[in-house]
Amino acid sequence: MAQIDFVKLAAQGRSFDATRSWTEDELVALLEIENCGVDRKVAANYVRNGITTKAQYEKAQAVGFTPKSLDELRADAIAAHQEKVREALGDILEVSEPEVEVVVEPEVVVEPEAVVETADEVVEPEEVVEAEAVAPVADVKGKSKKK
């Protein structure tokens, strides 16, 4: 069974958005505005902006109203939501930028003609020191393991 691609339908003005189809009232409004000679995508933007009758559409045209697209409406809704959260929570959500210490590494200069010398002489290890005697380890009962 095929699934409905609401993203594609919304881009074509055939659904309200990518999550749901038109309600019956919205579909009637869409068809009414579309019957005024408006393209389906443009009519869909008018309905998404709340213009649901032919009279409202004609009034919007008279005042030069340009409907926002689905993406613009989504961006406005997100911005309005974030503003409401800031108003409601105020200083609680105050987010400060973390202080980042900038460390500047000194510039390393590599000379292209650097010569690496190898050691020809063998270096003898230093004098070996013997380990000191260690006391015997006690078992759980406190007795020495070594008698």
Backbone as a chain_set.jsonl record, in Angstrom:
{"seq": "MAQIDFVKLAAQGRSFDATRSWTEDELVALLEIENCGVDRKVAANYVRNGITTKAQYEKAQAVGFTPKSLDELRADAIAAHQEKVREALGDILEVSEPEVEVVVEPEVVVEPEAVVETADEVVEPEEVVEAEAVAPVADVKGKSKKK", "coords": {"N": [[0.845, -1.175, 0.0], [0.623, 2.157, -0.868], [2.093, 5.114, 0.536], [0.948, 8.372, 1.479], [2.435, 11.239, 0.231], [2.813, 13.9, 1.896], [4.557, 16.07, 1.949], [5.266, 16.566, -0.706], [2.693, 17.025, -1.688], [1.996, 19.315, -0.222], [3.808, 21.153, -1.274], [2.725, 21.428, -3.749], [0.394, 22.659, -3.173], [-1.672, 21.049, -2.484], [-2.132, 19.985, -0.013], [-2.454, 20.982, 3.433], [-0.056, 21.243, 4.935], [3.111, 19.577, 5.483], [2.314, 17.704, 7.291], [-0.4, 17.249, 7.474], [-3.592, 16.925, 5.806], [-5.904, 19.086, 3.966], [-8.576, 20.523, 5.864], [-12.15, 20.086, 5.693], [-13.443, 22.626, 5.529], [-11.237, 24.261, 4.91], [-10.545, 23.242, 2.418], [-12.807, 23.88, 0.912], [-12.575, 26.697, 1.014], [-10.141, 26.955, -0.323], [-10.79, 26.052, -2.912], [-12.713, 27.98, -3.569], [-11.201, 30.361, -3.647], [-9.411, 29.624, -5.616], [-11.122, 29.505, -7.775], [-11.315, 32.14, -8.42], [-9.476, 32.616, -10.288], [-6.898, 32.152, -9.477], [-3.737, 30.612, -9.074], [-3.238, 27.259, -7.849], [-1.194, 26.887, -5.883], [-0.762, 29.507, -4.974], [-3.317, 30.154, -4.057], [-3.462, 28.312, -2.003], [-1.575, 29.398, -0.237], [-2.926, 31.734, 0.499], [-5.105, 30.649, 1.922], [-3.724, 29.349, 3.988], [-2.841, 31.598, 5.256], [-5.102, 32.494, 6.438], [-7.17, 33.577, 4.958], [-10.247, 32.917, 3.872], [-12.5, 33.198, 2.308], [-14.109, 34.362, -0.736], [-14.699, 37.064, -0.63], [-12.925, 37.979, 1.354], [-10.551, 37.45, 0.033], [-10.728, 39.214, -2.172], [-10.723, 41.663, -0.814], [-8.174, 41.532, 0.327], [-6.65, 41.64, -1.98], [-7.261, 44.224, -2.799], [-5.971, 45.819, -0.902], [-3.375, 45.169, -1.363], [-2.226, 42.888, -0.21], [0.149, 40.348, 0.313], [0.397, 36.964, 0.471], [2.109, 34.915, 2.872], [4.493, 32.334, 2.268], [4.507, 28.753, 2.85], [6.956, 28.033, 4.039], [7.802, 30.533, 5.014], [5.753, 31.06, 6.839], [6.199, 28.971, 8.638], [8.745, 29.653, 9.631], [8.104, 32.1, 10.861], [6.324, 31.178, 12.817], [8.003, 29.615, 14.417], [9.78, 31.585, 15.333], [7.972, 33.213, 16.761], [7.158, 31.425, 18.727], [9.579, 30.988, 20.101], [9.976, 33.565, 21.095], [7.792, 33.798, 22.843], [8.513, 31.852, 24.709], [10.829, 33.022, 25.753], [9.68, 35.306, 26.92], [8.018, 34.126, 28.837], [9.746, 32.634, 30.488], [11.892, 34.226, 31.0], [14.734, 35.273, 32.721], [15.512, 32.752, 33.434], [16.157, 31.111, 31.304], [18.367, 32.354, 30.323], [21.027, 32.291, 28.296], [24.378, 32.136, 28.244], [27.277, 32.726, 26.365], [29.714, 30.244, 26.352], [32.843, 30.689, 27.963], [35.7, 30.531, 26.164], [38.948, 29.559, 26.167], [41.462, 30.759, 24.234], [44.126, 29.262, 22.831], [47.185, 29.967, 21.601], [49.352, 28.404, 19.622], [52.9, 28.297, 19.421], [54.571, 29.164, 16.44], [55.922, 26.676, 14.422], [58.946, 26.251, 12.88], [60.242, 24.649, 10.169], [63.202, 23.686, 8.873], [64.178, 23.18, 5.595], [66.646, 22.067, 4.9], [67.605, 20.669, 7.056], [69.872, 18.717, 8.924], [70.162, 15.478, 10.089], [71.879, 14.037, 12.625], [73.442, 10.983, 13.382], [74.108, 8.91, 16.17], [77.232, 7.469, 16.772], [78.52, 6.306, 18.822], [78.164, 3.987, 21.486], [76.019, 4.118, 24.159], [76.481, 3.358, 27.46], [74.391, 1.714, 29.855], [73.374, 3.189, 32.991], [74.557, 2.54, 36.313], [73.196, -0.357, 37.801], [70.852, -0.612, 40.319], [70.282, -2.642, 43.081], [67.19, -4.1, 44.127], [65.572, -3.379, 47.214], [65.16, -5.516, 50.051], [61.971, -6.898, 50.584], [59.394, -6.906, 52.949], [57.657, -9.9, 54.041], [54.411, -10.731, 52.711], [51.343, -10.436, 54.407], [48.804, -12.856, 55.157], [45.174, -13.257, 55.007], [44.38, -13.75, 57.66], [46.224, -12.456, 59.093], [48.597, -13.655, 59.55], [51.931, -14.379, 58.658], [52.955, -15.426, 55.451], [55.354, -16.519, 54.944], [57.526, -18.582, 56.728]], "CA": [[0.0, 0.0, 0.0], [1.436, 3.365, -1.007], [1.87, 6.154, 1.532], [0.706, 9.706, 0.931], [3.589, 12.117, 0.393], [2.269, 15.214, 2.203], [5.551, 17.099, 1.623], [5.081, 16.858, -2.124], [1.359, 17.603, -1.845], [2.021, 20.677, 0.323], [4.532, 21.98, -2.24], [1.819, 21.65, -4.879], [-0.815, 23.305, -2.675], [-2.716, 20.036, -2.403], [-2.365, 19.68, 1.397], [-2.172, 22.161, 4.252], [1.398, 21.229, 5.128], [3.714, 18.25, 5.352], [1.842, 16.799, 8.335], [-1.837, 16.966, 7.402], [-4.315, 17.367, 4.607], [-6.839, 20.185, 4.199], [-9.862, 20.199, 6.462], [-13.22, 20.316, 4.721], [-13.627, 24.069, 5.393], [-10.075, 24.796, 4.206], [-10.632, 22.812, 1.029], [-13.845, 24.719, 0.287], [-11.966, 28.018, 0.854], [-9.121, 26.832, -1.368], [-11.477, 25.974, -4.214], [-13.364, 29.269, -3.809], [-10.162, 31.323, -4.062], [-8.879, 29.13, -6.886], [-12.11, 29.857, -8.805], [-11.119, 33.557, -8.755], [-8.417, 32.674, -11.289], [-5.61, 32.106, -8.786], [-3.04, 29.325, -9.118], [-3.48, 26.427, -6.657], [-0.171, 27.153, -4.864], [-1.011, 30.845, -4.417], [-4.565, 30.035, -3.292], [-3.122, 27.587, -0.773], [-0.922, 30.346, 0.67], [-3.967, 32.608, 1.052], [-5.854, 29.893, 2.931], [-2.819, 29.162, 5.125], [-2.739, 32.895, 5.922], [-6.372, 32.795, 7.098], [-8.166, 34.128, 4.034], [-11.041, 31.721, 3.583], [-13.663, 33.47, 1.446], [-13.857, 35.177, -1.929], [-14.746, 38.461, -0.193], [-11.651, 38.256, 2.033], [-9.513, 37.454, -1.005], [-10.846, 40.469, -2.942], [-10.279, 42.742, 0.07], [-6.715, 41.406, 0.432], [-6.107, 42.131, -3.254], [-7.444, 45.672, -2.841], [-4.97, 46.486, -0.055], [-2.032, 44.742, -1.769], [-1.724, 41.838, 0.679], [0.866, 39.232, -0.299], [0.427, 35.901, 1.477], [3.398, 34.279, 3.152], [4.581, 30.932, 1.852], [4.528, 27.78, 3.942], [8.252, 28.149, 4.727], [7.806, 31.792, 5.764], [4.858, 30.874, 7.986], [6.873, 28.084, 9.585], [9.809, 30.441, 10.273], [7.448, 33.054, 11.748], [5.771, 30.437, 13.951], [9.124, 29.238, 15.282], [10.258, 32.806, 15.975], [6.961, 33.623, 17.742], [7.231, 30.47, 19.843], [10.791, 31.271, 20.865], [9.749, 34.822, 21.806], [6.879, 33.493, 23.953], [9.297, 31.129, 25.711], [11.689, 34.016, 26.412], [8.836, 36.14, 27.775], [7.497, 33.337, 29.949], [10.785, 32.124, 31.383], [12.792, 35.327, 31.317], [16.144, 35.064, 33.04], [15.82, 31.342, 33.678], [16.778, 30.536, 30.107], [19.443, 33.182, 29.811], [22.136, 31.445, 27.874], [25.567, 32.919, 27.959], [28.27, 32.025, 25.566], [30.781, 29.722, 27.211], [34.135, 31.319, 27.756], [36.639, 29.594, 25.568], [40.308, 30.077, 26.194], [42.125, 30.564, 22.956], [45.544, 28.979, 23.013], [47.915, 30.154, 20.355], [50.564, 27.594, 19.611], [53.99, 28.986, 18.726], [54.764, 28.673, 15.075], [57.062, 25.785, 14.285], [59.618, 26.462, 11.609], [61.0, 23.476, 9.751], [64.166, 24.057, 7.85], [64.213, 22.105, 4.606], [67.966, 21.467, 4.77], [68.039, 20.207, 8.372], [70.65, 17.495, 8.872], [69.998, 14.67, 11.29], [73.1, 13.308, 12.897], [73.216, 9.743, 14.118], [75.156, 8.659, 17.163], [78.04, 6.302, 16.456], [79.017, 5.677, 20.036], [77.173, 3.261, 22.263], [75.91, 4.658, 25.513], [76.303, 2.28, 28.43], [73.393, 2.058, 30.865], [73.917, 3.571, 34.289], [74.708, 1.472, 37.285], [71.947, -0.975, 38.2], [70.719, -0.649, 41.771], [69.494, -3.797, 43.468], [65.983, -3.794, 44.881], [65.673, -3.65, 48.646], [64.367, -6.659, 50.491], [60.612, -6.504, 50.929], [58.838, -7.723, 54.025], [56.674, -10.851, 53.526], [53.019, -10.281, 52.659], [50.515, -11.131, 55.39], [47.573, -13.395, 54.578], [43.937, -12.678, 55.521], [44.291, -13.9, 59.122], [47.248, -11.649, 59.707], [49.814, -14.448, 59.701], [52.861, -14.273, 57.564], [52.988, -16.58, 54.57], [56.688, -17.053, 54.964], [57.89, -18.917, 58.104]], "C": [[0.896, 1.246, 0.0], [1.09, 4.379, 0.078], [1.69, 7.491, 0.84], [1.916, 10.576, 1.246], [3.081, 13.543, 0.618], [3.251, 16.339, 1.895], [5.371, 17.534, 0.168], [3.724, 17.533, -2.359], [1.314, 19.042, -1.331], [2.73, 21.618, -0.636], [3.658, 22.312, -3.447], [0.536, 22.367, -4.458], [-1.964, 22.336, -2.505], [-2.921, 19.499, -0.997], [-1.961, 20.902, 2.201], [-0.681, 22.307, 4.501], [1.89, 19.797, 5.06], [3.199, 17.254, 6.378], [0.362, 16.461, 8.245], [-2.445, 17.472, 6.104], [-5.212, 18.549, 4.962], [-8.047, 19.674, 4.972], [-10.932, 20.488, 5.418], [-13.434, 21.81, 4.471], [-12.467, 24.705, 4.62], [-10.116, 24.433, 2.724], [-11.683, 23.615, 0.273], [-13.288, 26.115, 0.027], [-10.94, 28.008, -0.268], [-9.757, 26.832, -2.75], [-12.158, 27.297, -4.557], [-12.361, 30.309, -4.292], [-9.569, 30.917, -5.404], [-9.822, 29.478, -8.041], [-12.055, 31.329, -9.183], [-10.002, 33.727, -9.791], [-7.015, 32.639, -10.697], [-5.034, 30.696, -8.905], [-3.239, 28.581, -7.793], [-2.472, 26.735, -5.55], [-0.402, 28.502, -4.188], [-2.279, 30.823, -3.572], [-4.303, 29.324, -1.969], [-2.452, 28.514, 0.231], [-1.939, 31.31, 1.287], [-4.733, 31.889, 2.156], [-4.993, 29.672, 4.17], [-2.655, 30.449, 5.929], [-4.071, 33.335, 6.526], [-7.438, 33.402, 6.213], [-8.972, 32.956, 3.486], [-12.278, 31.967, 2.725], [-13.237, 34.322, 0.267], [-13.822, 36.659, -1.546], [-13.432, 38.854, 0.507], [-10.511, 38.332, 1.026], [-9.535, 38.769, -1.777], [-10.394, 41.661, -2.115], [-8.759, 42.723, 0.213], [-6.044, 41.925, -0.84], [-6.181, 43.652, -3.313], [-6.394, 46.407, -2.011], [-3.546, 46.054, -0.378], [-1.406, 43.699, -0.871], [-1.036, 40.749, -0.133], [0.964, 38.13, 0.746], [1.832, 35.342, 1.65], [3.345, 32.829, 2.703], [4.609, 30.035, 3.081], [5.834, 27.876, 4.734], [8.329, 29.425, 5.559], [6.908, 31.695, 6.997], [5.502, 30.011, 9.055], [7.956, 28.85, 10.349], [9.214, 31.449, 11.246], [6.898, 32.362, 12.992], [6.871, 30.043, 14.931], [9.64, 30.457, 16.04], [9.272, 33.275, 17.048], [6.986, 32.711, 18.962], [8.449, 30.766, 20.717], [10.646, 32.558, 21.665], [8.835, 34.603, 23.009], [7.623, 32.755, 25.067], [10.187, 32.102, 26.47], [10.88, 34.895, 27.364], [8.399, 35.379, 29.018], [8.576, 32.962, 30.957], [11.848, 33.151, 31.738], [14.225, 34.924, 31.539], [16.513, 33.606, 33.248], [16.563, 30.739, 32.502], [17.908, 31.375, 29.546], [20.652, 32.307, 29.52], [23.305, 32.347, 27.54], [26.527, 32.063, 27.153], [29.353, 31.498, 26.492], [32.107, 30.411, 26.893], [35.123, 30.266, 27.274], [38.009, 30.246, 25.57], [40.977, 29.743, 24.871], [43.612, 30.398, 23.22], [46.215, 29.09, 21.65], [49.218, 29.385, 20.462], [51.676, 28.391, 18.916], [54.213, 28.343, 17.358], [56.034, 27.841, 14.993], [57.653, 25.985, 12.894], [60.45, 25.227, 11.301], [61.929, 23.916, 8.632], [64.293, 22.914, 6.861], [65.566, 21.407, 4.517], [68.485, 20.959, 6.112], [68.731, 18.857, 8.238], [70.466, 16.752, 10.187], [71.268, 13.854, 11.47], [72.757, 12.058, 13.693], [74.384, 9.511, 15.061], [75.899, 7.388, 16.786], [78.506, 5.606, 17.726], [77.87, 5.046, 20.809], [77.175, 3.821, 23.671], [75.616, 3.499, 26.442], [75.244, 2.688, 29.433], [74.063, 2.392, 32.175], [73.931, 2.358, 35.21], [73.347, 0.959, 37.73], [71.937, -1.075, 39.713], [69.836, -1.827, 42.114], [68.304, -3.356, 44.285], [66.185, -4.149, 46.335], [64.796, -4.852, 48.986], [63.018, -6.165, 50.948], [60.109, -7.451, 51.987], [57.809, -8.673, 53.449], [55.259, -10.302, 53.64], [52.213, -11.097, 53.645], [49.274, -11.675, 54.705], [46.381, -12.778, 55.296], [43.886, -12.717, 57.047], [45.37, -13.112, 59.832], [48.55, -12.402, 59.949], [50.671, -14.274, 58.479], [52.85, -15.535, 56.741], [54.337, -17.259, 54.638], [57.083, -17.348, 56.406], [59.339, -19.146, 58.221]], "O": [[1.825, 1.345, 0.801], [-0.066, 4.491, 0.488], [2.215, 7.715, -0.251], [2.365, 10.638, 2.39], [2.932, 14.31, -0.334], [2.825, 17.457, 1.606], [5.331, 18.727, -0.137], [3.62, 18.488, -3.129], [0.667, 19.896, -1.937], [2.307, 22.762, -0.802], [3.832, 23.35, -4.084], [-0.317, 22.651, -5.298], [-3.116, 22.755, -2.392], [-3.786, 18.648, -0.786], [-1.217, 21.756, 1.717], [-0.114, 23.38, 4.298], [1.161, 18.905, 4.626], [3.59, 16.087, 6.356], [-0.093, 15.499, 8.865], [-1.886, 18.323, 5.412], [-5.273, 18.964, 6.119], [-8.492, 18.544, 4.772], [-10.644, 21.073, 4.374], [-13.591, 22.222, 3.322], [-12.68, 25.579, 3.779], [-9.754, 25.247, 1.875], [-11.47, 23.988, -0.88], [-13.496, 26.669, -1.052], [-10.876, 28.941, -1.069], [-9.303, 27.538, -3.65], [-12.176, 27.693, -5.722], [-12.636, 31.052, -5.234], [-9.261, 31.772, -6.235], [-9.369, 29.719, -9.16], [-12.679, 31.735, -10.164], [-9.629, 34.851, -10.128], [-6.053, 33.05, -11.346], [-5.767, 29.709, -8.842], [-3.389, 29.205, -6.742], [-2.859, 26.835, -4.386], [-0.254, 28.625, -2.972], [-2.314, 31.41, -2.49], [-4.86, 29.695, -0.936], [-2.728, 28.428, 1.428], [-1.828, 31.663, 2.461], [-4.981, 32.467, 3.214], [-5.487, 29.795, 5.291], [-2.368, 30.411, 7.126], [-4.164, 34.435, 7.071], [-8.525, 33.715, 6.698], [-8.459, 32.119, 2.743], [-13.028, 31.031, 2.445], [-12.161, 34.92, 0.262], [-13.012, 37.42, -2.075], [-12.9, 39.939, 0.272], [-9.618, 39.17, 1.147], [-8.487, 39.373, -2.012], [-9.755, 42.573, -2.64], [-8.124, 43.778, 0.219], [-4.998, 42.571, -0.78], [-5.264, 44.298, -3.82], [-5.971, 47.502, -2.38], [-2.602, 46.519, 0.262], [-0.181, 43.624, -0.773], [-1.568, 40.283, -1.14], [1.557, 38.339, 1.805], [2.63, 35.302, 0.713], [2.298, 32.182, 2.75], [4.722, 30.512, 4.21], [5.819, 27.809, 5.963], [8.854, 29.414, 6.673], [7.26, 32.188, 8.069], [5.367, 30.289, 10.246], [8.073, 28.716, 11.567], [9.749, 31.643, 12.338], [6.994, 32.898, 14.096], [6.683, 30.129, 16.144], [9.906, 30.382, 17.24], [9.69, 33.691, 18.129], [6.853, 33.173, 20.095], [8.344, 30.788, 21.944], [11.136, 32.643, 22.791], [9.076, 35.163, 24.078], [7.382, 33.014, 26.246], [10.291, 32.022, 27.694], [11.325, 35.195, 28.472], [8.408, 35.923, 30.123], [8.326, 32.977, 32.163], [12.617, 32.956, 32.679], [14.86, 34.317, 30.676], [17.693, 33.256, 33.24], [17.49, 29.949, 32.681], [18.363, 31.142, 28.426], [21.211, 31.67, 30.413], [23.221, 33.208, 26.665], [26.558, 30.838, 27.267], [29.858, 32.24, 27.334], [32.441, 30.675, 25.738], [35.333, 29.241, 27.923], [38.198, 31.342, 25.042], [41.041, 28.585, 24.459], [44.265, 31.288, 23.764], [45.858, 28.403, 20.693], [50.072, 29.688, 21.295], [51.417, 29.082, 17.931], [54.056, 27.136, 17.176], [57.095, 28.267, 15.448], [56.959, 25.901, 11.88], [61.279, 24.818, 12.114], [61.504, 24.44, 7.602], [64.499, 21.772, 7.273], [65.625, 20.253, 4.093], [69.697, 20.831, 6.288], [68.25, 17.967, 7.537], [70.601, 17.332, 11.265], [71.673, 13.09, 10.594], [71.889, 12.079, 14.566], [75.519, 9.883, 14.762], [75.285, 6.356, 16.513], [78.851, 4.425, 17.692], [76.74, 5.533, 20.776], [78.229, 3.974, 24.289], [74.651, 2.757, 26.257], [75.178, 3.85, 29.833], [75.176, 1.944, 32.45], [73.379, 1.303, 34.898], [72.443, 1.748, 38.006], [72.892, -1.56, 40.32], [68.77, -2.007, 41.524], [68.37, -2.382, 45.035], [66.888, -5.107, 46.657], [63.823, -5.152, 48.294], [62.919, -5.138, 51.618], [60.365, -8.654, 51.934], [57.139, -8.329, 52.475], [54.947, -9.519, 54.537], [52.373, -12.316, 53.72], [48.742, -11.051, 53.786], [46.554, -11.87, 56.109], [43.38, -11.777, 57.66], [45.421, -13.105, 61.062], [49.501, -11.842, 60.495], [50.164, -14.045, 57.381], [52.744, -16.627, 57.299], [54.438, -18.465, 54.408], [56.99, -16.456, 57.248], [59.831, -19.44, 59.31]]}, "num_chains": 1, "name": "protein.A"}
